[in-house]
Amino acid sequence: MTDEALSKSCGPVVWIRPGHAGYLGPELGVDMHSGSVPVLTVGLDGPFVLETATHGAMTTRSAYAPARAVHRVNTLGRPILLLFVDPAWSPSAAIEAQMADTAGPYRLDHCRERELVEQCNQPELDPSRIVALAAAGPVPVPDPRLERVAAAIRRHPDRTFRAEPIASDLDLSTSHFLRLFVQQYGTTFRRYQQWCRIIHAMSNVAAGHDLTRSATDAGFATPSHFSETFHRMFGMSANATLRTGIRFDLEPVP
């Protein structure tokens, strides 16, 4: 097994890579939630129901939910792919552009749905191949100023970054900086920091560290702050998620 290919013989798996994180396994009955980054969902053995807070329930085989869009996926426990995309690393706009239909902020029916299902059903799971299939299209040119800010947040998730001094350093008003951040990344400055902290904490858990200490090291003020953020982002508590028997595979996130 290579570093990029994961064996699927040990049940549900979560992978963490620079730029994206993924889950392959049964749908876990999560609550309504809103991610801090976009997520692509693909039903691996048939359609699922996408329940949304603003547009009702929709039946589809694949769906893209942007950051902060309240939803949950219901497959009655059947297997799914969840691909969470760090918009400052991976081409989330290119994934969104591959969706054939629109329902409010949600996108439905990925153009390479069949290939994604086939890839996920391979004996060896290749996360890089999944991302390449999901994001097959042109990628917008990023603003290098915002790229430097996002890179600093990823390097130091335990720090609290304030918009005002960063905007001043960039010779921008705070409101303009915050608007630019949302325009480029599709998520807010605050939510992006939360995503980087969650990824840092779960990477430490995957490496065998205590959950509480991992949350503290990632910059969460209290265990309850971490727990609330995790549940809001994924619709399930971190402890309940770990009790499902999920296996982790990770590479360091710079």
Backbone torsions as a table, in degrees:
resi	resn	phi	psi	omega
1	MET	NA	128.8	179.7
2	THR	-82.3	172.9	176.9
3	ASP	-62.4	-29.6	-175.6
4	GLU	-90.6	-17.0	-177.0
5	ALA	-107.4	130.7	-177.4
6	LEU	-110.3	135.3	174.6
7	SER	-69.9	137.1	179.7
8	LYS	-99.8	13.8	-173.1
9	SER	-81.5	-8.6	-173.7
10	CYS	-110.9	26.6	175.4
11	GLY	87.7	-162.6	-175.4
12	PRO	-59.1	143.3	-176.1
13	VAL	-133.8	142.3	170.4
14	VAL	-116.7	128.8	174.1
15	TRP	-113.6	148.2	176.7
16	ILE	-127.4	120.9	-179.8
17	ARG	-130.3	158.4	171.6
18	PRO	-57.4	116.4	177.0
19	GLY	101.9	-18.7	-179.7
20	HIS	-162.0	159.0	173.3
21	ALA	-137.3	148.8	-176.3
22	GLY	-141.0	158.4	175.6
23	TYR	-131.9	135.5	173.9
24	LEU	-132.1	118.1	-178.6
25	GLY	164.2	-170.0	-179.6
26	PRO	-68.8	146.8	172.5
27	GLU	-63.3	136.8	-166.0
28	LEU	-103.0	10.5	177.3
29	GLY	69.2	44.7	-175.8
30	VAL	-75.3	163.0	173.9
31	ASP	-80.0	170.0	171.2
32	MET	-58.1	139.1	-176.2
33	HIS	-155.1	168.9	177.3
34	SER	-136.3	118.0	-177.7
35	GLY	-73.5	157.7	174.8
36	SER	-84.9	-13.6	175.9
37	VAL	-135.5	164.6	179.4
38	PRO	-65.3	155.4	176.7
39	VAL	-139.1	134.3	173.6
40	LEU	-103.1	128.6	178.0
41	THR	-115.8	135.5	176.9
42	VAL	-131.1	126.5	174.1
43	GLY	-78.1	127.5	-171.4
44	LEU	-89.9	-16.1	175.5
45	ASP	-131.6	22.3	176.6
46	GLY	149.1	179.1	-179.4
47	PRO	-65.6	163.1	174.8
48	PHE	-134.7	171.8	176.9
49	VAL	-102.6	122.8	173.5
50	LEU	-94.7	109.3	178.3
51	GLU	-93.8	129.4	-176.3
52	THR	-125.8	159.0	-179.3
53	ALA	-80.5	-21.5	-172.3
54	THR	-119.3	-18.7	-174.2
55	HIS	-129.2	22.9	175.9
56	GLY	70.0	-155.8	-177.9
57	ALA	-106.0	138.1	-179.4
58	MET	-131.8	138.2	177.4
59	THR	-96.9	128.3	-176.6
60	THR	-157.1	167.3	176.3
61	ARG	-98.0	-21.6	178.6
62	SER	-150.4	144.6	-177.1
63	ALA	-148.2	145.8	176.8
64	TYR	-118.4	119.4	177.2
65	ALA	-109.5	120.6	178.4
66	PRO	-70.6	168.7	176.7
67	ALA	-56.2	140.3	174.3
68	ARG	74.9	2.8	177.3
69	ALA	-85.0	118.8	-174.7
70	VAL	-75.8	127.7	-176.6
71	HIS	-165.4	173.8	163.6
72	ARG	-155.7	157.5	-179.2
73	VAL	-108.6	134.6	179.4
74	ASN	-125.3	112.1	176.5
75	THR	-116.0	7.6	-174.7
76	LEU	58.5	38.0	174.8
77	GLY	86.6	-0.1	179.8
78	ARG	-76.3	161.7	-171.7
79	PRO	-72.0	146.6	178.3
80	ILE	-139.8	161.7	165.8
81	LEU	-106.4	130.2	169.5
82	LEU	-117.1	123.1	178.8
83	LEU	-119.8	107.0	178.6
84	PHE	-92.8	127.8	-171.0
85	VAL	-114.7	121.7	172.3
86	ASP	-74.0	110.4	-172.6
87	PRO	-68.1	-13.6	177.0
88	ALA	-89.0	-5.5	179.5
89	TRP	-119.4	-45.8	-173.7
90	SER	-107.6	156.8	-174.2
91	PRO	-80.8	74.2	-179.3
92	SER	-62.5	-35.2	178.2
93	ALA	-63.8	-33.4	178.3
94	ALA	-69.7	-34.7	176.2
95	ILE	-67.0	-46.6	179.2
96	GLU	-57.6	-38.0	-178.4
97	ALA	-67.8	-17.7	179.9
98	GLN	-85.7	-4.6	-179.5
99	MET	-84.7	134.1	-171.2
100	ALA	-86.3	-22.5	-174.4
101	ASP	-130.3	162.2	-175.6
102	THR	-133.3	138.7	172.7
103	ALA	-140.7	92.5	-174.8
104	GLY	63.6	-129.1	179.7
105	PRO	-79.9	-8.3	-175.0
106	TYR	-91.7	150.5	176.5
107	ARG	-121.7	142.2	-174.7
108	LEU	-125.8	154.6	169.4
109	ASP	66.0	79.3	177.7
110	HIS	-65.1	138.3	-176.2
111	CYS	-64.0	-24.2	179.1
112	ARG	-113.1	35.5	-179.4
113	GLU	-55.1	-47.4	-177.6
114	ARG	-62.2	-43.9	179.2
115	GLU	-64.8	-36.7	177.7
116	LEU	-64.6	-43.0	178.1
117	VAL	-62.5	-44.8	178.9
118	GLU	-61.0	-42.4	-179.8
119	GLN	-63.3	-41.9	-179.1
120	CYS	-69.8	-21.9	179.8
121	ASN	-91.6	3.8	174.9
122	GLN	-68.8	151.1	178.5
123	PRO	-59.4	-33.8	177.0
124	GLU	-112.0	128.7	-176.9
125	LEU	-92.6	126.8	-177.7
126	ASP	-115.0	96.5	-177.7
127	PRO	-57.4	-38.6	-179.1
128	SER	-64.2	-35.2	178.1
129	ARG	-68.9	-38.3	177.9
130	ILE	-61.4	-45.8	179.2
131	VAL	-63.5	-40.9	-179.9
132	ALA	-62.2	-39.6	177.5
133	LEU	-69.5	-40.8	-176.2
134	ALA	-68.0	-32.7	-172.8
135	ALA	-113.6	38.2	-178.2
136	ALA	-77.3	90.0	-179.4
137	GLY	175.4	176.5	-179.2
138	PRO	-66.8	146.7	-179.2
139	VAL	-111.7	128.2	179.2
140	PRO	-59.8	149.2	177.4
141	VAL	-77.0	122.2	-176.6
142	PRO	-78.9	159.6	173.1
143	ASP	-80.1	117.1	-175.0
144	PRO	-62.1	-27.4	178.5
145	ARG	-65.0	-44.0	179.5
146	LEU	-72.0	-31.8	176.7
147	GLU	-60.7	-39.7	179.3
148	ARG	-67.0	-38.2	177.9
149	VAL	-64.7	-47.6	-179.5
150	ALA	-61.7	-39.2	179.0
151	ALA	-63.9	-38.3	178.0
152	ALA	-65.1	-39.1	178.2
153	ILE	-64.2	-42.3	179.3
154	ARG	-64.9	-38.5	-178.6
155	ARG	-70.7	-30.4	-174.5
156	HIS	-131.4	65.6	-177.0
157	PRO	-64.8	-20.0	-179.2
158	ASP	-77.3	-13.8	179.8
159	ARG	-85.3	153.1	173.3
160	THR	-98.8	112.7	-179.9
161	PHE	-92.8	131.8	-179.3
162	ARG	-104.5	137.7	-177.1
163	ALA	-67.6	-37.7	-173.5
164	GLU	-60.5	-53.4	-179.6
165	PRO	-67.0	-32.7	177.9
166	ILE	-66.0	-44.6	178.7
167	ALA	-61.2	-40.7	179.4
168	SER	-62.5	-42.7	178.2
169	ASP	-61.6	-30.5	-179.8
170	LEU	-89.8	2.5	-178.4
171	ASP	60.6	42.3	178.0
172	LEU	-125.6	155.5	169.2
173	SER	-72.1	156.3	-179.7
174	THR	-60.5	-44.0	-178.3
175	SER	-64.6	-37.7	178.7
176	HIS	-67.2	-42.8	177.8
177	PHE	-59.2	-46.1	-178.2
178	LEU	-64.7	-38.4	176.7
179	ARG	-65.6	-43.2	178.4
180	LEU	-60.8	-39.4	-179.3
181	PHE	-62.3	-46.1	179.0
182	VAL	-64.8	-41.1	-179.7
183	GLN	-62.5	-40.4	-177.2
184	GLN	-78.4	-40.3	-170.6
185	TYR	-108.8	-10.4	177.8
186	GLY	72.5	9.4	176.0
187	THR	-142.7	163.5	-176.8
188	THR	-81.9	162.7	176.9
189	PHE	-57.6	-43.1	-179.9
190	ARG	-68.4	-43.3	-179.0
191	ARG	-66.5	-33.1	178.3
192	TYR	-65.6	-39.7	176.2
193	GLN	-61.8	-40.1	178.4
194	GLN	-62.7	-41.3	178.9
195	TRP	-60.6	-47.2	-178.8
196	CYS	-62.8	-36.0	177.9
197	ARG	-68.4	-43.1	178.7
198	ILE	-61.5	-44.7	-179.8
199	ILE	-63.0	-42.1	178.6
200	HIS	-62.6	-44.7	-179.2
201	ALA	-63.6	-46.1	-177.1
202	MET	-72.3	-27.7	173.3
203	SER	-64.5	-39.8	177.4
204	ASN	-67.1	-39.5	176.4
205	VAL	-62.2	-44.0	179.2
206	ALA	-61.9	-28.7	178.5
207	ALA	-82.0	-0.7	174.7
208	GLY	104.1	8.6	-177.6
209	HIS	-88.1	159.7	178.9
210	ASP	-63.5	140.6	-176.1
211	LEU	-62.7	-44.2	-178.4
212	THR	-64.0	-45.8	179.4
213	ARG	-65.7	-37.1	179.0
214	SER	-63.3	-40.3	178.8
215	ALA	-65.2	-42.8	179.3
216	THR	-63.7	-45.1	-179.9
217	ASP	-63.7	-25.4	179.8
218	ALA	-84.0	-3.9	175.5
219	GLY	105.2	4.2	177.2
220	PHE	-77.2	133.8	-173.6
221	ALA	-66.1	-37.2	-177.9
222	THR	-144.0	161.0	174.4
223	PRO	-59.4	-34.6	-179.8
224	SER	-68.8	-34.6	176.3
225	HIS	-62.9	-44.1	176.5
226	PHE	-61.5	-47.2	-177.1
227	SER	-61.4	-43.9	179.8
228	GLU	-64.9	-41.4	180.0
229	THR	-65.2	-44.1	-179.5
230	PHE	-61.7	-46.7	-178.7
231	HIS	-64.3	-42.3	178.9
232	ARG	-63.0	-34.0	-175.4
233	MET	-81.0	-35.2	-173.3
234	PHE	-120.2	-9.5	178.2
235	GLY	79.6	16.4	-177.7
236	MET	-158.7	145.6	180.0
237	SER	-71.0	156.5	178.6
238	ALA	-63.5	-41.0	179.8
239	ASN	-63.0	-43.6	178.6
240	ALA	-64.9	-37.6	178.5
241	THR	-62.5	-44.5	-179.0
242	LEU	-66.7	-29.8	-179.4
243	ARG	-72.9	-11.3	179.3
244	THR	-74.7	-8.9	-179.2
245	GLY	86.0	18.5	178.5
246	ILE	-59.9	137.8	174.1
247	ARG	-99.7	136.9	-178.7
248	PHE	-103.5	144.6	170.6
249	ASP	-136.1	127.2	-175.0
250	LEU	-140.7	155.1	165.6
251	GLU	-119.8	150.0	-179.4
252	PRO	-58.4	138.4	174.3
253	VAL	-95.6	115.6	-176.9
254	PRO	-61.1	NA	NA
